[in-house]
Amino acid sequence: MNDTLYGHGDGFLTRDDGQRLFPIGFYEHPAEDAAFRDMAESGVNLVMCGNVEAFDRAHAHGMMGWVPLGLQSGATPDFQERIRSLAEHPALAVWEGPDEVVWGFTAYSGLWKPDQMAVFPNKGEWWMQTPLAIEYSEGRAAEIMPKMREAIEFIRSVDPYNRQIWINEARDSDLKFVRQYIDYVDITGCDDYPIRPDSRPAIRLADSTDRWRQVGKGRPVWMVLQGFTWSDLSDGDTDITAFPTFAESRLMAYACITHGARGILYWGSSYMKAEGKEGFRKSLYALTSELAALQPFLTAPTERYVTVQEIDDGRTDISPPISQRGVSVTARRSGREWLIVLVNEDEHAHMGVEVTGLDALNGTEFVELYGEEKTTISEGAFVTRIRPFEVKLFATHRKWETDQQEGRAFVK
């Protein structure tokens, strides 16, 4: 293994025709062609694939795929054969390493469970950082990390297209161990599924995105969002159905984007069986269709001179009280067209939100996508109001809206 460090990719996908795409993905490979077609027509461009046949199906539907790999076993003969069999496929977009690999030998090792060898006598052993937990995790890391690097080096040596390598982690995966492999991969990120019957902190996806941008030392971050209800999982701790509403899914996606995410994927949709699942799936497809309509903006650089500030009215009787999160923003342009995304990260309204840095656009009218508001740039700025946890999109033309409206009212 040499000392070459990677991180050559920008996190976006490249189609055969050279078009750049913001990844909109699902950890699902529908068995029925009709279901595959629905997914593709809803703007999904990336699906999980396990073999050549799966990649063929994705390609036939105009989508790309990724393959999950057991990098932790090293560059075994079987591993090498599998990589060679897939490396030339035109639908292969990215290689994925073992899911939540660090989480798997630390907080979620499973070794505290009664039916397994009690290396961790209780579930909190990792978080208490006992000598036993540290010794076990350090030992596993010493075994796993060299093999992961070996496997990655083999992929780099045979992939003719130098595709990006991505590893997804849990939201709270350990920084020290992740940093032992981070310089060998191109894309990082985490999964975060906050919607439960008794707690629905959707906005925490903003913090998760920020954390993984720091963990990855500036590498592109792909965020994996909730595509299920916890009651559908065999290890779920509830039998109460609690799908994210469309508004919650939309808030999570755009909070990730305003905080710098370069890709949005959904996990768990293949487990859906609770009542309301079809409505929820339609709500996800309404959102992916909305995101897909914005592709030219999502792959464009952020216009960093565009900023936002809250100029609130000074009321002191607001309940809950004014928080410190505020409103996040991202501004993008594609040619002469512009998009400005605002996300209210607070559970109260902001009655005075000013977007500035738009001096070159004085006199330009913006319309609120999926809303009725219109505003004209004056003195390099415009002012709006924003409801609790609301997302507002302002664009220079309404053509950036999707026609796929079914599912946007989903609240169950």
FIFI-27314 format. One record per residue: x, y, z negated of N, C-alpha, C in turn. Coordinates in steps of 0.1 Angstrom, whole numbers, plus 5000, padded with zeros to 4 digits. Example, Ala and Ser with C-alpha at 12.3 -4.5 7.8 and 13.67 -1.06 7.14 Angstrom:
513249434922512349554922513249674922/512849784929513749894929512950004921/
END
This chain:
500849885000500050005000500950125000/500650225009501450345009500750455001/501350565001500850674992499950775000/499550735012498750825020497350855013/497050975012495751015006494751055018/493551015015492551035026491551155022/490451155028489551265027489451345039/489551275051489551345064488251385069/487151335064485851355069485151475063/484051515070483251625064481951575058/481651445059480451385053479351375063/479451435075478351435085478551315094/477451275101477551165111477751225125/478251135134478451175148477751075157/476751125165476151035174476951005186/476550905194477250875206477450995215/476451085216476551205224477351315218/477951295206478751395200477951485190/476651475190475751555181476151525166/476251625158476551615144475251605136/475151515127473951495119474151495104/473251565097473251555082472651415079/473251335071472751195068471451205061/470451135066469151115059468950965059/469150905048469250755048468350685038/468250555041467450465032468250335030/468250295017468850165014467750055017/467450045029466349955033466549925048/466149805051466249755065464949685068/463949765073462649705075462649585084/461849485080461749355087460849375100/459849465099458949485110459449595119/459349575132459749685141458849805139/457549785136456749905134457149995123/457649925112458149995100459450065103/460250005111461450065116461150195124/460150175133459850285142459250405133/458450375123457950485115459050555108/460050485104461250545097461950635106/462250585118463050665128462250785132/460950775134460150885139460050995128/460350955115460251045104461651115101/462551095110463851175109464951095102/464650975097465750895091466750855101/468050875098469050845108470050745104/469950695091470950605086470250505077/470550375080469950265072471050165068/470850085058471749985054471649865063/472849815067472949705076473949605071/473649475072474549375067475349295077/474949305090475549215100475349285114/475949215124475849275138474349285142/473549185139472149185143471449305137/471749335125471049455118471549585125/472749595128473249715135472649725149/472449605156471749605169470349665167/469649625157468249675155468249825152/469149875144469250015141469550095154/470450045162470850105174469650115184/468850005184467750005193466750115189/466650145177465750245172466350385171/467550405177468150535177468750575164/469050475155469550515142470950455141/471650495130472950445127472850365114/473950295110473850215098475250225091/475150175078476350155070476350015065/477549965062477649825057478249835043/477649765033478249765019479249655019/480449685013481549595013482049574998/482449454996483049414983484549444982/484849574983486249614983487049554971/486349534960487049494948487649354948/487349274959487949144961489249154969/489549274975490749284983490549244997/491549245005491549215019491649065022/490748995017490748845019490548815033/490848685038490548655052489148675056/488148635047486748655051486448805052/487048885044486849035044487349085058/488549045061489249095074488349045086/487848925085487048885097485748965098/485148995087483949075087484149215092/485249275088485549415093485849415108/486549315112486849305127485549285135/484649205129483449175137482549305138/482649405129481749515129482449645135/483749645135484449775137484149835150/483849765160483549815174482049855176/481249825166479749845169479449995170/478750035180478450175182477450235171/476750145164475850195154476450215140/477650165139478350175126478750315123/478250375113478550515110479550535099/479450445089480250465077480450335070/481550315063481850195055481450235040/480750145033480450175019481150075010/481750125000482450034990481349984980/481849914970480949854960480149954953/478749934952477850034946478150034931/478250164926478450184911479550094905/480650084912481649994908482250024894/482450154891482950184878481950164867/480650204870479550184861479450034857/479749954867479649804865480549744855/481749804853482649744843482849834830/481949934829482050024818480650024811/479850124812478550134805477550024808/477649974821476649874825477349744828/478349704820479049574822478049454820/477049474812476149364809476649264799/477849284795478449194785477949204771/477049304769476449314756475149234755/474749174766473449104766473548974759/472448934751472548814743472848684751/472448684763472648554771474048554778/474848644775476248644781477248664769/478448634773479548644763479548784757/479548794744479348924738480648994737/481249034748482449124748482149254742/480949314746480549434740479349394731/479549394718478449344709477149424710/477249554713475949634715476049724727/474949774731474849844744475549984743/475750034731476450164729477950154728/478450034730479950014727480750104736/480450114749481150204758481150344754/479950394750479850534747480450564734/480650474725481350494712482850484714/483250434726484650424730485450344719/484950234716485650144706486850084713/487850044705489049974711488649854720/487649784716487149664725486749714738/485949824739485349874751486549924760/487449994754488550054762489449944767/489749844759490649734763490049654775/488749624774488049554784488049634797/487549764797487449844809488849864815/489849894807491149914813491649784820/491349674814491849544820491149524833/489849554834489049534847489549624857/489849754853490249854863491649814869/492449754860493849714865493749604875/492649524874492449414884491749464897/490749554895489949594906490649704915/491249804909491649914917492749884928/493749794925494649764935494049684947/493049604944492349534954491549624963/490849714957490049814964490949894974/492149934969493050014978493549924989/493849794986494249704996493249695007/491949675003490849655013490649785021/490749895015490550025022491750045032/492950005028494050025037493849935049/493249815047493049725059492049785068/490949845063489949905071490550015079/491350095073492050205080492850155092/493450035090494449985100493749935112/492449895111491749825122490649905128/490150005121488950075126489350175137/488950145149489450235160488850375160/487850395152487150525152487450605138/488250545130488650615117487450665110/486450575108485150615102485450645087/484550725082484650765068484250645059/484850645047484550545036483950615025/482850555020481950615010481750524998/481850574986481550494975480550574966/479350514964478350564955478550524941/478350614931478450574917477150614910/477150564897476050614888476250754884/475250824880475350964877476450994866/476550904856477550924845478750834846/479050784858480250694859481450774854/482450694848483550754842484550824851/484850944848485751024856487150964857/487750914846489050864846489250754856/488250654856488350544865488050574879/487050664882486750704895487950774902/488650854894489750924900490950824904/490850704899491850604903491650554917/490450574923490350534937489950654946/489650774940489050884948489850924960/491150924958492050974969492150884981/491450764980491550664991490150664998/489250744994487950745001487650885006/486550895014486251025021485051085015/484051005010482751055006482450994992/482051084983481651034970480151074967/479751064955478351094952477750994942/476551014938475950934928474450914931/473850814924472350804924471850854911/470650914911470050974900468550964901/467850894892466450864894465650914881/465351044880464851104868463351094865/462551044874461151054872460650924865/460150944853459550844845458250894839/457450804834456150844828456250954818/457250944809457351034798458351154800/459051154811460051254814460251274829/460251394834460351414848461351534851/462551524846463451634848464151634862/463251664872463751654886464951744889/464951864882465951964885467351914881/467551814873468851764869469651714881/469051694893469851654904470851764908/470451894905471452004908472751974900/472551944887473751924878474551794883/473851694887474451574892475351604904/474751684913475551724925476751794921/476651894912477751974908478851884902/478451784894479451704887480251624897/479551574908480251484917481051564927/480751684929481651774937482951794929/482851804916484051814907484851684907/484051574905484751444904485451414917/484851444928485451414941486551514946/486851614938487851714941487551784955/486251814957485951884969485451794980/485551664979485051574989483551584992/483151555004481651555006480951464996/479751514992478951444983477651404989/477351264989476051214993475251184980/474051234979473151204968472151104971/471951004962470950904964469850934954/468650954960467450994953466450884951/465450914943464450814938463450784949/463450654953462450604963461650494957/461250504945460550394938459850454925/459150374918458650394905459350284896/459750324884460450234875459650114872/458350124872457550004869457649894879/458149924891458349824902459649744900/460549784892461749714890461649604879/462249484882462049374872462649414859/463649504859464249544846463749674841/462649724847462049844843461549844829/461649954822461249954808459850014807/459050014817457650064816456749994827/455449984824454549924834453650034839/453950164836453150274840453750334853/452950344863453350394876453650544875/454850574880455250724880456150744892/455550754904456250794916456550944915/457650994921457851134922456751194931/456251304928455351374937456051434949/455351474959456051534970456851654966/456251734957456851854953458151824945/458151714937459351674930460451624939/460051544949460951494958461651604966/460851704970461351814977462251904969/461851924956462751994947464051924945/464051794944465351714942466251734954/465651714966466451714978467051854980/466251964979466852094982467752144971/467552094958468452134948469852074951/469851944956471051884960471751974971/470952014981471452084992472052224988/471252294980471752424976473052414967/473252294961474452274953475552204961/475352194974476452144982476452004987/475351924985475351794990475451785006/476051685011476251675025475451555031/474651495022473751385027472751355016/471551305020470451265011470051125015/470051035006469550895008468550854997/467850755000466750704991467050554988/466950524975467150384971465750344964/465450214966464350154959463050134967/463050194979461750184987461450044990/462349954991462049814994461449744982/461449804970460849734958459449784956/458949874964457649934961456549834962/455749824951454649744951453449794943/453749904936452649964927451650024936/450450044930449350114936449850254939/449550294951449950434955451250434963/451750314966453050304973452950364987/451850334994451750385008451750545008/451050594999451050744998452350804995/453150734986454450774982455350764994/455350655001456150635013455950755023/454650775025454350885035454851025030/454851035017455351165011456851175014/457651065013459051065016459251085030/458451025039458651055053458251195057/457351255050457051395053458251475050/458951445039460151515035461251495044/461551365048462651335057462451405071/461151415075460851475087461051625086/460751685075461051825072462551855073/463351765066464751785067465351765081/464851665088465351645101465051755111/463951825109463751945117464752055115/465452055104466452155100467852115103/468052005111469351945113470452055117/470152145127471152235131471652325119/470852345110471252425098471952345088/471552225086472152135075473552095078/473952105091475352075094476152195097/475552315095476252445097476952485084/477952565085478652615073477652705065/477952705052477152795043477652945045/476753035047477053175047477253225033/478453225028478653245014478453385009/478453475018478253615014476753645011/475953555014474453575011474253524997/473753604988473653574974472253604969/471953564958470553584952470753624937/469853714933469753754919468353774915/468053744902466753754897466653894889/465753974893465454104886464154094880/464054024869462753994862462254124856/460954104851460254224847460354264832/461254184825461554224811460554174801/459554094806458554044796459253954786/458853954774459353874763458453774758/457253764764456253674759456153544768/457153524776457153414785457353284777/456553184780456653054773456652944784/457652864785458952864778459752984781/460653024772461453144774462353134787/462853254791463753264802464953174800/465253094810466353004809467553064816/468653004817469853054823470152994837/469252904842469552834854469352934866/468252994866467953094877467553024890/467853104901467453054915468753034923/468852914929469952884938469552904952/470652934960470352974974471452904983/471052874995471952845006471452915019/472352985026471953045039472752985050/472152945061472852885072472352955085/473152945095472752995108473152905119/472252895129472552815141472352905153/473352945160473253045170472653175165/471553215170470853335165469853315155/469653185152468553145142469153135128/468353165118468753165104467753085096/468353025085467552955075468052995061/467253035052467553065038466752975029/467352905021466652815011466852864997/465752884990465752924976465052814968/465752784956465252684947465152744933/463952754928463852804914464152684905/465152694897465652584889465052604874/464152694873463552724860462052674859/461652644847460252604846459252724843/459752844847458852964847459053034860/458153124863458253204875459253314874/459853344886460653474887459953564896/459553674890458753774898459553874906/460853874905461653954913462953884917/462953834929464053754934464653834946/465853874946466453954957467553874963/467453864977468453794985469253904992/470553904990471354014996472453955005/473154045012474254005021473853985035/472654035039472054015052472154145061/473154225059473254355066473154345081/473754235086473754225101472354185106/471354165097470054125101468954225099/469354345096468354455093467354465104/466054465100464954465110464554335115/465254225111464854085115463754035106/462753975112461653925104461853775101/461653735088461753595084460353555080/460053425083458753365079459053255069/458053235060458253125050457752995057/458552905059458152775064457252705055/456152655060455152585052454452675042/454452805045453852905037453353025045/452753125039452153235046453053365045/454053365037454853485034455653525047/455753655049456653715059457453825053/458653845057459453955051460454005062/460754135062461654195071462854245064/464054215069465254245062465454395063/465754455051465954605050467054625041/468054715045469254745037469954615033/469954515042470654395040470054295030/468754315027468154235016466654215019/466154115011464654105010464354054996/463154074992462654044979461453954980/461453854971460253764970460053724956/458953644954458653594940458653434942/458853364931458953224932458453154919/457553054921456952994910457852894903/457452834892458252744885458652624894/459952594894460452474902460052474917/459852594922459352604936460552604945/460352554957461252564968460652654979/461452754984460952834995462052835006/461552815018462352815030461952935038/462953025041462653135050463553115063/462853125074463553115087463153215097/463953235107463653335117462653295128/462153165127461153125136460453005129/459152995132458352885126458552755134/459252755144459552625152460352525144/460952575132461752485124460852395115/459552415116458652325108458452195115/458252085107457851965113456351955115/455951875125454451855126453951745117/454851675111454351565102453951615089/452651635087452151695075451551595065/451151475070450651375061451651335050/451151335038452051305026452451425018/452351545024452851665016451951695004/450751635003449951664992450051554981/450951454983451051344974451351394960/450551354950450751394936450751274926/450451154930450251044921451551004914/
END
